[in-house]
Amino acid sequence: MSTFESTAKKPVNLSLSEALVQESRAYCGNLSAKVEEMLQAYVVSERHSRQQHREQAQRVVSDWNALHDAAGSYADGHATL
C-alpha cells in the first residue's frame, strides 16, 4: 500500500450524509485520513480482483485454444466453403 503514501495530497469535494459525518467524528478524529485509508484498501482490493480476473480469462483462453488444437472445431465438419 506504500504506492499511495508518497503522492501529494489534493483536496476533493465529496457529498456525504451529514448524519453519517457527524456520527463518524465520534469514532475517528481525522475523517480525511480514515476515508483515504478505506479508499486505499478498496483500490488495492479492486486491483487484485481485476488482476485475478485477467489471469482467469487468460487460463480460459489457453484451455480453449488447447482444446481446439486437440479436437478441432465442430464447425470444421460443416463448412460450406
Backbone as JSON Lines, residues from 0, in Angstrom:
{"i":0,"aa":"M","n":[0.81,-1.21,0.0],"ca":[0.0,0.0,0.0],"c":[0.84,1.26,0.0]}
{"i":1,"aa":"S","n":[2.13,1.12,0.02],"ca":[3.0,2.29,0.1],"c":[3.01,3.11,-1.18]}
{"i":2,"aa":"T","n":[2.45,2.62,-2.26],"ca":[2.47,3.36,-3.51],"c":[1.68,4.65,-3.42]}
{"i":3,"aa":"F","n":[0.73,4.73,-2.52],"ca":[-0.09,5.91,-2.38],"c":[0.47,6.92,-1.38]}
{"i":4,"aa":"E","n":[1.31,6.45,-0.47],"ca":[1.78,7.3,0.62],"c":[2.69,8.43,0.16]}
{"i":5,"aa":"S","n":[3.41,8.23,-0.93],"ca":[4.39,9.24,-1.35],"c":[3.78,10.3,-2.26]}
{"i":6,"aa":"T","n":[2.51,10.15,-2.62],"ca":[1.9,11.11,-3.53],"c":[1.42,12.34,-2.78]}
{"i":7,"aa":"A","n":[1.36,13.44,-3.5],"ca":[0.9,14.7,-2.9],"c":[-0.6,14.62,-2.63]}
{"i":8,"aa":"K","n":[-1.04,15.36,-1.66],"ca":[-2.46,15.41,-1.3],"c":[-3.17,16.41,-2.2]}
{"i":9,"aa":"K","n":[-4.41,16.12,-2.53],"ca":[-5.21,17.0,-3.37],"c":[-6.59,17.13,-2.72]}
{"i":10,"aa":"P","n":[-7.04,18.34,-2.5],"ca":[-8.37,18.5,-1.93],"c":[-9.44,18.11,-2.96]}
{"i":11,"aa":"V","n":[-10.45,17.4,-2.5],"ca":[-11.57,16.99,-3.36],"c":[-12.88,17.26,-2.63]}
{"i":12,"aa":"N","n":[-13.93,17.37,-3.39],"ca":[-15.25,17.55,-2.81],"c":[-15.99,16.22,-2.81]}
{"i":13,"aa":"L","n":[-16.55,15.87,-1.67],"ca":[-17.37,14.67,-1.55],"c":[-18.72,15.08,-1.0]}
{"i":14,"aa":"S","n":[-19.74,14.4,-1.44],"ca":[-21.07,14.62,-0.87],"c":[-21.39,13.42,0.01]}
{"i":15,"aa":"L","n":[-21.45,13.67,1.3],"ca":[-21.71,12.62,2.27],"c":[-22.9,13.02,3.14]}
{"i":16,"aa":"S","n":[-23.57,12.02,3.64],"ca":[-24.69,12.27,4.54],"c":[-24.19,13.03,5.77]}
{"i":17,"aa":"E","n":[-24.87,14.11,6.09],"ca":[-24.47,14.92,7.25],"c":[-24.52,14.11,8.54]}
{"i":18,"aa":"A","n":[-25.55,13.29,8.68],"ca":[-25.67,12.46,9.89],"c":[-24.52,11.46,9.98]}
{"i":19,"aa":"L","n":[-24.14,10.89,8.85],"ca":[-23.04,9.94,8.84],"c":[-21.72,10.62,9.22]}
{"i":20,"aa":"V","n":[-21.5,11.8,8.68],"ca":[-20.29,12.54,9.02],"c":[-20.25,12.87,10.5]}
{"i":21,"aa":"Q","n":[-21.37,13.33,11.04],"ca":[-21.42,13.68,12.46],"c":[-21.14,12.46,13.34]}
{"i":22,"aa":"E","n":[-21.77,11.34,13.02],"ca":[-21.55,10.14,13.84],"c":[-20.13,9.61,13.67]}
{"i":23,"aa":"S","n":[-19.58,9.7,12.46],"ca":[-18.22,9.18,12.24],"c":[-17.18,9.95,13.04]}
{"i":24,"aa":"R","n":[-17.44,11.2,13.31],"ca":[-16.5,12.01,14.09],"c":[-16.34,11.48,15.51]}
{"i":25,"aa":"A","n":[-17.35,10.75,15.99],"ca":[-17.24,10.13,17.32],"c":[-16.28,8.95,17.31]}
{"i":26,"aa":"Y","n":[-16.04,8.37,16.13],"ca":[-15.2,7.19,16.03],"c":[-13.79,7.48,15.52]}
{"i":27,"aa":"C","n":[-13.64,8.56,14.81],"ca":[-12.3,8.9,14.31],"c":[-12.13,10.41,14.33]}
{"i":28,"aa":"G","n":[-10.97,10.84,14.7],"ca":[-10.71,12.27,14.79],"c":[-10.42,12.9,13.44]}
{"i":29,"aa":"N","n":[-9.79,12.14,12.55],"ca":[-9.39,12.68,11.26],"c":[-10.16,11.93,10.17]}
{"i":30,"aa":"L","n":[-11.29,12.49,9.78],"ca":[-12.15,11.85,8.79],"c":[-11.45,11.71,7.44]}
{"i":31,"aa":"S","n":[-10.69,12.7,7.04],"ca":[-9.97,12.63,5.77],"c":[-9.0,11.45,5.76]}
{"i":32,"aa":"A","n":[-8.27,11.27,6.83],"ca":[-7.3,10.17,6.91],"c":[-8.02,8.82,6.86]}
{"i":33,"aa":"K","n":[-9.15,8.74,7.54],"ca":[-9.91,7.49,7.57],"c":[-10.47,7.16,6.19]}
{"i":34,"aa":"V","n":[-11.03,8.15,5.52],"ca":[-11.57,7.94,4.17],"c":[-10.45,7.54,3.23]}
{"i":35,"aa":"E","n":[-9.3,8.19,3.34],"ca":[-8.16,7.86,2.49],"c":[-7.7,6.42,2.74]}
{"i":36,"aa":"E","n":[-7.64,6.03,3.99],"ca":[-7.25,4.67,4.35],"c":[-8.22,3.64,3.75]}
{"i":37,"aa":"M","n":[-9.51,3.91,3.88],"ca":[-10.52,3.0,3.35],"c":[-10.5,2.97,1.83]}
{"i":38,"aa":"L","n":[-10.32,4.12,1.19],"ca":[-10.27,4.19,-0.26],"c":[-9.03,3.47,-0.79]}
{"i":39,"aa":"Q","n":[-7.93,3.61,-0.09],"ca":[-6.7,2.93,-0.48],"c":[-6.9,1.42,-0.42]}
{"i":40,"aa":"A","n":[-7.52,0.92,0.65],"ca":[-7.79,-0.51,0.77],"c":[-8.71,-0.99,-0.34]}
{"i":41,"aa":"Y","n":[-9.69,-0.18,-0.7],"ca":[-10.61,-0.53,-1.78],"c":[-9.88,-0.61,-3.12]}
{"i":42,"aa":"V","n":[-9.03,0.35,-3.4],"ca":[-8.28,0.37,-4.66],"c":[-7.36,-0.84,-4.76]}
{"i":43,"aa":"V","n":[-6.68,-1.17,-3.68],"ca":[-5.8,-2.33,-3.67],"c":[-6.61,-3.61,-3.9]}
{"i":44,"aa":"S","n":[-7.76,-3.71,-3.25],"ca":[-8.62,-4.87,-3.4],"c":[-9.13,-5.0,-4.83]}
{"i":45,"aa":"E","n":[-9.56,-3.88,-5.42],"ca":[-10.05,-3.89,-6.81],"c":[-8.94,-4.26,-7.78]}
{"i":46,"aa":"R","n":[-7.76,-3.72,-7.56],"ca":[-6.61,-4.03,-8.42],"c":[-6.33,-5.53,-8.39]}
{"i":47,"aa":"H","n":[-6.34,-6.09,-7.18],"ca":[-6.08,-7.52,-7.02],"c":[-7.19,-8.34,-7.69]}
{"i":48,"aa":"S","n":[-8.44,-7.94,-7.51],"ca":[-9.57,-8.64,-8.1],"c":[-9.51,-8.62,-9.62]}
{"i":49,"aa":"R","n":[-9.2,-7.48,-10.17],"ca":[-9.12,-7.36,-11.63],"c":[-7.95,-8.15,-12.2]}
{"i":50,"aa":"Q","n":[-6.84,-8.2,-11.47],"ca":[-5.7,-9.0,-11.9],"c":[-6.07,-10.48,-11.91]}
{"i":51,"aa":"Q","n":[-6.78,-10.92,-10.88],"ca":[-7.22,-12.31,-10.83],"c":[-8.17,-12.62,-11.99]}
{"i":52,"aa":"H","n":[-9.05,-11.68,-12.31],"ca":[-9.98,-11.88,-13.42],"c":[-9.22,-11.99,-14.74]}
{"i":53,"aa":"R","n":[-8.22,-11.13,-14.95],"ca":[-7.41,-11.21,-16.17],"c":[-6.69,-12.55,-16.26]}
{"i":54,"aa":"E","n":[-6.13,-13.01,-15.13],"ca":[-5.42,-14.28,-15.13],"c":[-6.37,-15.44,-15.41]}
{"i":55,"aa":"Q","n":[-7.57,-15.39,-14.84],"ca":[-8.56,-16.43,-15.08],"c":[-8.97,-16.45,-16.56]}
{"i":56,"aa":"A","n":[-9.2,-15.27,-17.12],"ca":[-9.57,-15.18,-18.53],"c":[-8.45,-15.73,-19.41]}
{"i":57,"aa":"Q","n":[-7.22,-15.45,-19.08],"ca":[-6.09,-15.96,-19.86],"c":[-6.02,-17.47,-19.78]}
{"i":58,"aa":"R","n":[-6.29,-18.04,-18.59],"ca":[-6.3,-19.5,-18.46],"c":[-7.4,-20.12,-19.31]}
{"i":59,"aa":"V","n":[-8.57,-19.48,-19.32],"ca":[-9.69,-19.99,-20.13],"c":[-9.32,-19.95,-21.61]}
{"i":60,"aa":"V","n":[-8.73,-18.86,-22.06],"ca":[-8.32,-18.75,-23.46],"c":[-7.3,-19.83,-23.8]}
{"i":61,"aa":"S","n":[-6.33,-20.03,-22.93],"ca":[-5.31,-21.06,-23.16],"c":[-5.94,-22.45,-23.21]}
{"i":62,"aa":"D","n":[-6.85,-22.74,-22.29],"ca":[-7.52,-24.04,-22.28],"c":[-8.37,-24.23,-23.53]}
{"i":63,"aa":"W","n":[-9.08,-23.2,-23.94],"ca":[-9.91,-23.3,-25.14],"c":[-9.04,-23.53,-26.38]}
{"i":64,"aa":"N","n":[-7.94,-22.81,-26.47],"ca":[-7.03,-22.99,-27.6],"c":[-6.45,-24.39,-27.63]}
{"i":65,"aa":"A","n":[-6.11,-24.93,-26.46],"ca":[-5.58,-26.3,-26.38],"c":[-6.64,-27.3,-26.83]}
{"i":66,"aa":"L","n":[-7.88,-27.1,-26.41],"ca":[-8.97,-27.98,-26.83],"c":[-9.17,-27.9,-28.34]}
{"i":67,"aa":"H","n":[-9.14,-26.7,-28.87],"ca":[-9.31,-26.53,-30.32],"c":[-8.17,-27.19,-31.08]}
{"i":68,"aa":"D","n":[-6.95,-27.04,-30.59],"ca":[-5.8,-27.67,-31.25],"c":[-5.91,-29.2,-31.2]}
{"i":69,"aa":"A","n":[-6.42,-29.74,-30.11],"ca":[-6.51,-31.19,-29.95],"c":[-7.7,-31.79,-30.7]}
{"i":70,"aa":"A","n":[-8.83,-31.12,-30.67],"ca":[-10.05,-31.72,-31.21],"c":[-10.59,-31.0,-32.44]}
{"i":71,"aa":"G","n":[-10.07,-29.86,-32.75],"ca":[-10.62,-29.1,-33.86],"c":[-11.92,-28.42,-33.46]}
{"i":72,"aa":"S","n":[-12.61,-27.93,-34.45],"ca":[-13.86,-27.22,-34.2],"c":[-15.03,-28.03,-34.73]}
{"i":73,"aa":"Y","n":[-16.14,-27.99,-34.06],"ca":[-17.36,-28.66,-34.52],"c":[-17.74,-28.13,-35.91]}
{"i":74,"aa":"A","n":[-17.53,-26.87,-36.14],"ca":[-17.89,-26.26,-37.41],"c":[-17.02,-26.75,-38.57]}
{"i":75,"aa":"D","n":[-15.87,-27.31,-38.27],"ca":[-14.99,-27.79,-39.35],"c":[-15.67,-28.84,-40.22]}
{"i":76,"aa":"G","n":[-16.51,-29.65,-39.62],"ca":[-17.2,-30.7,-40.36],"c":[-18.4,-30.19,-41.15]}
{"i":77,"aa":"H","n":[-18.75,-28.95,-40.97],"ca":[-19.94,-28.4,-41.6],"c":[-19.63,-27.17,-42.46]}
{"i":78,"aa":"A","n":[-18.38,-26.96,-42.75],"ca":[-18.0,-25.79,-43.54],"c":[-18.52,-25.94,-44.97]}
{"i":79,"aa":"T","n":[-19.06,-24.87,-45.5],"ca":[-19.57,-24.89,-46.88],"c":[-18.6,-24.24,-47.85]}
{"i":80,"aa":"L","n":[-17.5,-23.76,-47.36],"ca":[-16.54,-23.08,-48.24],"c":[-15.51,-24.02,-48.78]}
